[in-house]
Amino acid sequence: KFSKDSRKPEWLSSKEFDQTEQLYSVLAHMDDQMSCFTCHSSWVTSCAGCHLPIQANWKQESKHYDGKTSRNWASYNPQVARDQMFQLGKHGPAKDNRIVPVRSSSALVLSSTDINRQKIYVQQPPIAASGHSSQAFAPHFPHTVRTTETKQCTDCHVSKENDNNAIMAQLLLLGTNFVNFMGYHAYMATGSAGLEAVQVTEWDEPQAVIGSYLHRYAYPDWYKNHLERGRELTEYHTHHGAGGITNTIQLRGEYLFTTAGEGGFRAYDVANIANKGFSERIVTAPFSPLGHDTHVATKNATSFELPTNMPVAPYRQQLEANMETPLHPIYHYAIITDSQEGLILVNVDTLSDRDRTNNFLTRALTWNEHDILKGARHVTLAGTTAYITTPSSVICLDLNQPLKPRLIAELPFTDPQATAVQFRYLFVSDAEGLKVVDLTNPEKPQLVPHGFLPLSHAGKMYLARTYAYIANGPDGLAIVNIERPEAPSLHMMFNDHGKMNDVRDVKVATTNASLFAYVADGKNGLKVLQLTDPERVPTFYGFSPEVKPRLIAWHKTAGPALALSKALDRDRAVDESGHQVSIFGRIGSRPFNLPEMQKMYLNPSGELYTVSDYEPPKRQ
């Protein structure tokens, strides 16, 4: 297409094109700004994660190095390879900083089993030398160049039908929560009983989810044993409540962060969660509390959010020669809500600085100007903007200067419970159901008049590409189609024939080729659902295949399952404010910053523009 104006597409013959002297006057994208294969590629393959388990007493030659032998061998196990993750970013100076496709290229997690078969660390994502997440990305030439089976306008810009919000989130490297990695354990908050870590996969490769389609074929004997147990998951570890009702939980690296009402904010050490040499796998401190205190007392901590669940070290210095973008200051902190104290920030850098002598957490900020956050119950962080629910509204705060919060807006709702963000939209659950807020201009959030879906008990939610998974209490799990965010529709209500009747939270993750939902079903404990598989969902390798949930495993918890830890992000390189979070594998390459992102969907006046796909005129 030869046009800068999507409303007036123009098509030129090759002869007319050759005779055009000023190409900038007719080309929608200039060659010195964007590589030709950015549009003229049919697909781009991404490997969203590989597991490298090191095993002792496995003699192996060193490959592609010095040819020596080692007694420790790390096998290489690709986990999630998909071909529909089209993403863009900027190449480095070696390629004139052009816009090019980007792929996930080295999203590693590492494990080690020692000579005594003790798992001394389990599925740990490393941190890049620059401090960024090492769930790495790189500019990529896809080798799928085509003339007709190419990318179209709506692959990179907001469509006129407004049905590509998830595609845009993927394109801009904001992540879609679809290929996230749950891993060996699912971590749950269990109220006054504390917390639990339940083994949900096998350890051997491939690490199949227990009870799944892959489990049946990869490990038929173990699958048979699982069925004989009535699909119950029997391997788990617990920690008693430490002063309150544990209500929010998140794993990052080897620490498990929690809030627990009057028990405040606490980080548990779970480094030895799978180490048979330790009798207590979850501890508040690996040694005396005099030398390690990761507890921050608050009056009534109701929730928290980490800016990323990928391990990062924002205090590290970036070498000038590497041309790396520094992490934003927001990545120093955990963002906590307290129903009485409001907003609390805690600097958690000490837990990643490799110094065992300074592991003490303290408040960096307490903020509740004009008591606006009274009754705060849930927080979602999108870049440097925090969305906090209170009994009557959603409070939008700017944390670009983390220690100087700025009120953006106060949006009234009917008893709002939770929020979630995907690209241009904020989704809110309240007493009436699911509602939608337009965030195209983050400074002026607008409630979408017809963006509403009635639900009786809408609570916490999880967005994964074109579906929203909403905990709907006694009614089960509501699966909502959000392909068109301004017109959400109910895909299905799943309650496993009435057995899932206390749903409080849900998280979704991909293992190998299939999608799974992990459901905190209150008094009923943990439920594991297989959403897609090659047998029941032929389109399982599509961008957002139709989900068909079925129960494959369950675990009865000691207390009510109230919340689940989100799986590790694996397709997120930048946040909604344009701040890079994951490392790139070419010098000077990076994701788009916010002004560059906005050029993809805002005109120079700051207004949204939309596009349609056009077919060139047929040859005569």
TAQUI-V561614 format. One record per helix or strand of 3 or more residues. SS is the DSSP state (H for helix, E for strand). FROM is the first residue (numbers start at 1). TO is the last residue. If there is no record, write none. Layout:
ss->{SS	SS}
from->{FROM	FROM}
to->{TO	TO}
//
This chain:
ss->{H	H	H	E	E	E	H	E	E	E	H	H	E	E	H	H	E	E	E	E	E	H	H	E	E	H	E	H	E	E	E	E	E	E	E	E	E	E	E	H	E	E	E	E	E	E	H}
from->{14	23	36	50	69	87	93	99	119	133	153	165	185	195	213	220	236	248	255	265	301	320	329	333	342	349	363	369	378	385	393	406	418	425	433	446	461	467	477	485	489	505	514	526	550	582	594}
to->{18	25	38	61	74	90	95	113	124	139	155	171	189	199	218	228	239	252	259	269	306	322	332	338	347	352	367	371	382	389	398	412	422	430	438	454	464	471	481	487	494	511	520	530	555	584	598}
//
